[in-house]
Amino acid sequence: MAITIPNLPALSWTNGPGTASYDEPSGELTLTAAAGVDWSNDSLGGGGQHAATALGFAAPEGDFTLSARARVTGNRTTFDAAVLTLWSDEDHWAKLCFEYSPQGEPMVVSVVTDRFSDDCNSTVVTGDDIHLRISRVGEAWAFHSSVDGARWDFVRLFRLAPGDAPWSVGLMAQAPTGASCTAILDRITLRSGRLADLRNGE
């Protein structure tokens, strides 16, 4: 069954149908990852992994932001995450994650991939959820996170040329080491316009 979310363009999966549901009264999108799925292009030369599938839409022209509050339900396993995604093909993509670290801490983690993945841990999250945001800023992209959805902290700024397909942006669950991961994303908001200040997130 096709999923529609108010104020978002038509949605489709990047890598075959996933498991998802949307509750309109609460505005909650629930995504359930299958066992062992992820996006990863190992910088050390190991094989790539792109079995996770994102629910996304064609990136709008011009500057915009896509934001959502993210949380993960149930017991967590290493690297499971609720994710905002940027996808062109298997060698050109990026993701901003609310991820569980090997040290047993929920964190904001970003990955930018141009053939190989540049993986960077950001802040430890002390609460049960975190707001994530991806923004197009001219020819560049920016990642931010926020504890309250009002004050945004800078995570990353980067340029990345698309690969074989135009950019899509979306939402995803991943479970690289676990049997499953259920991610819940709400307060999903798409806005047009340029951020006024990348470093303070305005």
Salt bridges, closest charged atoms under 4 A:
GLU28 OE2 - ARG71 NH2 2.97
ASP38 OD1 - LYS95 NZ 2.80
ASP63 OD2 - ARG194 NE 2.57
ASP80 OD1 - ARG76 NE 2.95
ASP89 OD1 - HIS92 ND1 2.78
GLU90 OE1 - HIS50 ND1 3.63
ASP114 OD1 - HIS92 NE2 3.65
ASP118 OD1 - ARG156 NH2 2.95
ASP153 OD1 - ARG151 NH1 2.44
ASP186 OD2 - ARG69 NH2 2.65
ASP186 OD2 - ARG71 NH1 3.99
